[in-house]
Amino acid sequence: MENRQFSVKFDRILPHTQASDADALKCDLILISQATRLKCLPPCIFLTLTSAAIMTRSRVVVGMSGGVDSSVAAWMLKEQGYEVIGLFMKNWEDDDDDTYCSTRQDWLDAVSVADILGIDIEAVNFAAEYKDRVFAEFLREYQAGRTPNPDVLCNAEIKFKAFLDHALRLGADRIATGHYARVRMAENESGSDGAPRFELLKAIDASKDQSYFLHRLNQAQLSKTLFPLGSLHKTEIRAIAARLELPNAAKKDSTGICFIGERPFREFLNRYLAFAPGPMQTTDGTVVGEHVGLSFYTLGQRKGIGIGGLQTHRNADGDSSPWYVARKDVATNTLTIVQGHDHPWLLSKTLTAGQISWVAGHAPGDEPTSLSAKTRYRQADVECKQTSLDDDRFALSFLVPQWAVTPGQSAVLYQGEVCLGGGIIGTAGQ
C-alpha cells in the first residue's frame, strides 16, 4: 500500500475531531491510494489516522441502525484508529412484526456489517424509555391538537441520553451516529466552569442536514459526540458502502415515525387516542363537512381533508383551488379550512415558542448577527428577530410571512452555519 502525504483543511478531513484538537495534535494525513480490499477508493475520499486515536485507542460506541449511514460512520471511525463497538437500539415493541416495523431485518443488516468491518456489536432494548420519554409526549401533543416532531425528542432523550449513558457504562470515550451534522469546539470561548464550549453545525450536504432535529442537544452531549458523516455528501457515503460491498449499500433511507417506521398514520393513532368527529368550516363559519378527529389533521395539510373540489365551494370565477387546513379549535372541536395556498390564514409574521433549549446553555446575545430560523424541516433559513419573553419562552418575528407555522413543531435558530437551539412552537400570529 502506498501512502502519500497531503496538507489539507482539517474541517474537511477530520469530521471526527474538534478543530482545535486537529491543530494541537499535528495529525499526519494519509491518503490511501491503493486499498485492495476496498477495490480502490476514489481519490476524493480521504482517510485519517490521528495520532491520538492510535496512542490511546479511544473507544467509540456507534449507534448502528442497519442503515448505510451508520454503517459507513462505523467504518470511517475504525479506519481513523478508534476502537469501535456497534450498538443496535430496539425502541418499539407494541407491534413488532415485519408489516411496518423492520427491526428484525435492520438487526441482521447491522450484524452483517459489523462482521465485515470486524467490530463487536450488541443490541440494547430502550423500548420502556422510548415509551415513557418520547411516545407518551407524542400522544399528549396530538391529543391537545398540536403536531409534534418525535425525532427531535427522540434524539434528545434516547439517542443522546439513554444511548449515551449506556455507552459510557461500556467504557466509551465518545459516541457516534450516522447523522448529517458537525460538532466544532468554539474558538476562544469556554463555559462558566472553564470547560471548552462546543458548537453544533450544519452538515456540508445541505440536502441531508439534520441539525434541525438535533437542536436540543446540550454541551455535555455534544462534548461526547462524533458525527463522522458531517463533512461528506450522501453520494460519497453510498460510494464507500458500494466499494466495501456492504449488504445495505443500496438500502432505502428510513422514514416515518422515529423507531416506529412507516405505517398508515390515521390507523396507528386510532389505537392510542380518543377522537370525536366535528364540524369542518370555512373562515366565515359555513359548515362544509365533518372532520374525523382533530388529531388526524395538521396545519397546511392539503390531502385527505375530505372536501375535494365540491361544486358548491368553488371560487366566484368557477375555479376550484385546493383546500388547506388552517385552524384547529380544540375547545369547540372545529376544523377550519381555507382555499388557496397563499390564503392569509396560512401566513404568519410572528410566533412564540416554549420549552427552550440552547446549545450553548444560554440564549443568543442581545445583538446577534444574521439570525435566521426554520419552523419546519426542509425549509430554507429565513431571516428573523428573536426576543426573549421569559426564561422558557421566546418570540420570533419575520420580515417575510411564513407558511403554515404549526404549534408543536420546532422553531430552530441559526447564526450562519451554527445551530443555536430552539423551542416548541406554541402560537403563531399574522
Secondary structure, DSSP 8 states (H G I E B T S, - for coil): --EEE----HHHH-TTS-HHHHHHHT--EEEES--GGGT---TT--EE--HHHHHH--EEEEE--SSHHHHHHHHHHHHTT-EEEEEEEE---TT-STTT--HHHHHHHHHHHHHHHT-EEEEEE-HHHHIIIIIHHHHHHHHTT----HHHHHIIIIIIIIHHHHHHHTT-SEEE---S-EEEEEEEEE-TTS-EEEEEE--SSTTT--GGGGTT--HHHHTTEE-TTTTS-HHHHHHHHHHTT-TTTT-----SBTTTBS--HHHHHHTT-----EEEE-TTS-EEEEES-GGG--TT--TT-S-TT-GGG--TTS----EEEEEEETTTTEEEEEESTT-GGGEEEEEEEEEEEETTSS---SS-SSEEEESSTT---EEEEEEEEETTEEEEEEEEEEE---TTSEEEEEETTEEEEEEEEEEEE-
